[in-house]
Amino acid sequence: MSRLIAEPKILPGRTAAPVVARAMPSNDAMAGCPVHELRAKLRRSGLRPTRQRVALGWLLFAKGDRHITAERLYEEATGSRVAISLATVYNTLHQFTEAGLLREISVDGSKTYFDTNTSRHHHFLIEETNQLVDIPDELVDVVCIPVVPEGMEIASVDVVVRLRRKA
Ligand SMILES: [Zn+2]
């Protein structure tokens, strides 16, 4: 049976490298990218690239994977002379989360972090500094999960391993 999809042709003198970079699942591909790529990323996620979304998106996605609170992002934004309210920062973070650009992580119920790494993974929490550090999904083996209540299913299992300095 013949294949209907044509193989991509690489023209002489051209390199396929940019295509490979865009196909990478990691946010590393976004590091140092021009603003137009960020605007395209927002559009692909169904978000109109407003000035404020682009400004916050730049702070969030241009530096590799990070875990950030709304308050910290607000400080960074005002420090970069982005005129924005804390309420708008909150709203934008939740819009990004709903669009799949961020993952929301609640620690202690009160502290909420927004994670630019949306792939499946777990976290160390360094209690002293409230810092989150990624643990690759394959390094955590959740052996026993109790039977869930009738009519419910497991949406996800998120492990937070709390760390403190040895006495
Ligand atoms: Zn993470």
Residues whose N, C-alpha, C, O or C-beta is under 5 A from the ligand:
A	BS01	ZN	D115 N117 H122 D134
